[in-house]
Amino acid sequence: MRCIESLIHLCAMGMFDDTEIHLLALDTDKNNGNFSRLKEVKEAYVNSKNLDKANRTALTNTFFSADIKYYEFSPNYEKKSTFNDVFNYGNTKYNNPEEADLADLVLTDNVENFNLRHGYRAQTHLGSMMMYHSIIEAARSRMDSDLKQFLQVLIAACNGGSDPKVFILGSVFGGTGASSIPIIPQAISEAASIMSNGAANVLGRAYFASTLLTAYFSFKAPSADELKEQKVIATSDKFALNSQVAMMFYDDDTTVKNTYQRFYMMGTDGQAWDPMVREKDKITKTITGGGDQKNDSHYIELLAACAALDFYHCDMAHLKENKSAGETDYVYRAIDGSGKFEFKDFVGNQDNYDKDFAKKFGMLIAFSFLCNDPDIDFVESVRCNKQKEITGFDGIDVNQVEYLKKYFRLFNVRNVNGELAEGWIRQIHRSANGGDNFLFNPKLFAFHTMKELRKYDWNKNLYRGEGVGKDWTFSVGIFGSKFNTFKTKFIEQLHNGAPTTITNTGERFYKLVYDTLCIIYNIN
Amino acid sequence: MRITTLPALQSLQDETMVYAAITGAVALALSILVASLVAYKGRDDRSYITRRIWYVIIGLVAAAVFYVYNDLVVKPDITNAGWQSMFSDTNLICIGINLGVYIVGGIILMFVFRHKKFGSILGKEKNA
């Protein structure tokens, strides 16, 4: 879920220009805290873009440019919540004993009886089978569902000749992701075939890639009592071994290699990261899932999202070659031993992608200050005509602005009684061990109160003093201010800028903000 | 220079009216400079009111200073009481010239530079 969250933030920056993305969030644990947070971020994104779902379109060179269509699917384990329940073990043992014996051969008693509502708990031999089964069952069901809508779009894309790219984001050491990566292409292809009465050939037409995300965090081990109660609990001491075995599988398995055209291998040099360190005083037991599981974001998830970006930019001719030859690319990216991340570490530096990423990421951060700094409150003040020199935007819906502010609270920081609580970018910075390790000037992450935020000079202390972005600053003069410089140029752009075809007033406004910021920061 | 002849008085009157126009123009330029130095503000931006206030103050101060200068410094150089009275009338006319240049020139420039800070003195624009 956190990889998809990072993907949405990349979309907000404008990294997926002119792109319609259909996001299918798959999780067995539908009440999971990270699943809830993903939905919050998604809701904030799509409604910041345009409240009218039917009129959302992909744009270029602006914020929130990608058109995200979101679907979610959670296998229903409310009533039948164990393998034995789903498999109807009792009747199967009586009517088809050989099937029951086969199940007993590969699954232990604990695995057959643990509660599936919090996920597959690193039992991938069970999870792959259960996830596949759930997807097929959903396709056969007469009830409509997000999954079926997603598959309808995929079927249309395959039959329409547009050669869709399908990217799977998941880890190889955990439960749902590790279980799903091997079987998702086959599952959705079979499901699409069922829905289209055999007309759709997703495996044949679509191109597949996936992250192979190895172990990067650890958490509190369960006590003996917890293990006895839960029967099966994933423990992080097994994650490295799980990762190793999984990577061997992905390197060796013929079916996987014939299905996927590209794998993106990624990991960290250790598992020191504690995703719930902020809550550690409140945690008294191992969290298997549910609403309490709300892991902080990590830079590796951003890298996973950048892998998806790379796949979407991948040359189609090369993918076609791989597909017809049954070849798979295994790609990775390594950083130097200093631990300091550069923009090129995430997106490479071919065709100036690193400069593009730096520009868009930085400008989104600047926009977050313009929008959410209570002393500026730019978007709302324009909407309410409190910026007399800026007219034509009173048509922006108040709810769109509220969603935009909510998005920025999730993206950057939010005010909690004068103190600033971490958003996504600060969690990522912390996961990179803070300081100046993560892309931007360390002063961006150094303020912790509203008073300090007001003093932060985002005009000159946004980027680091070396590398990409070092010259991207603007001065404010003796009598001026950051906002004064911005608004002066914004008004100029408003009246001198090129005509736009963007119909949504809010999105037209964002485009102007984007263009203005790029000009004042001297970014070509 | 003491004014002792009628032609000299007439020349002084003409010069004073020219200086009145120049003073109005200089005050206008100062007003434009001050307007550009008043920064835009976030949230409820009322900086245009600040610029408006400075525009009024500068205009009134310039006219007042010009009038007082002529009355206290220039008029005593005129030897004839009757001619002093004529110069006082000219000084009154110069207030009109001064303010006329300032106000008319100012409004024209506000419309010309409608999207700049000086133009914001006029208040809310029609929709772009």
Boltz contact constraints between the chains, C-beta under 6 A:
constraints:
  - contact:
      token1: [A, 375]
      token2: [B, 42]
      max_distance: 6.0
  - contact:
      token1: [A, 376]
      token2: [B, 42]
      max_distance: 6.0
  - contact:
      token1: [A, 377]
      token2: [B, 42]
      max_distance: 6.0
  - contact:
      token1: [A, 377]
      token2: [B, 43]
      max_distance: 6.0
  - contact:
      token1: [A, 381]
      token2: [B, 43]
      max_distance: 6.0
  - contact:
      token1: [A, 386]
      token2: [B, 44]
      max_distance: 6.0
  - contact:
      token1: [A, 387]
      token2: [B, 45]
      max_distance: 6.0
  - contact:
      token1: [A, 388]
      token2: [B, 48]
      max_distance: 6.0
  - contact:
      token1: [A, 388]
      token2: [B, 124]
      max_distance: 6.0
  - contact:
      token1: [A, 389]
      token2: [B, 120]
      max_distance: 6.0
  - contact:
      token1: [A, 391]
      token2: [B, 125]
      max_distance: 6.0
  - contact:
      token1: [A, 391]
      token2: [B, 127]
      max_distance: 6.0
  - contact:
      token1: [A, 391]
      token2: [B, 128]
      max_distance: 6.0
  - contact:
      token1: [A, 392]
      token2: [B, 127]
      max_distance: 6.0
  - contact:
      token1: [A, 392]
      token2: [B, 128]
      max_distance: 6.0
  - contact:
      token1: [A, 479]
      token2: [B, 37]
      max_distance: 6.0
  - contact:
      token1: [A, 480]
      token2: [B, 39]
      max_distance: 6.0
  - contact:
      token1: [A, 481]
      token2: [B, 39]
      max_distance: 6.0
  - contact:
      token1: [A, 483]
      token2: [B, 42]
      max_distance: 6.0
  - contact:
      token1: [A, 484]
      token2: [B, 39]
      max_distance: 6.0
  - contact:
      token1: [A, 484]
      token2: [B, 40]
      max_distance: 6.0
  - contact:
      token1: [A, 487]
      token2: [B, 40]
      max_distance: 6.0
  - contact:
      token1: [A, 491]
      token2: [B, 115]
      max_distance: 6.0
  - contact:
      token1: [A, 494]
      token2: [B, 128]
      max_distance: 6.0
  - contact:
      token1: [A, 495]
      token2: [B, 115]
      max_distance: 6.0
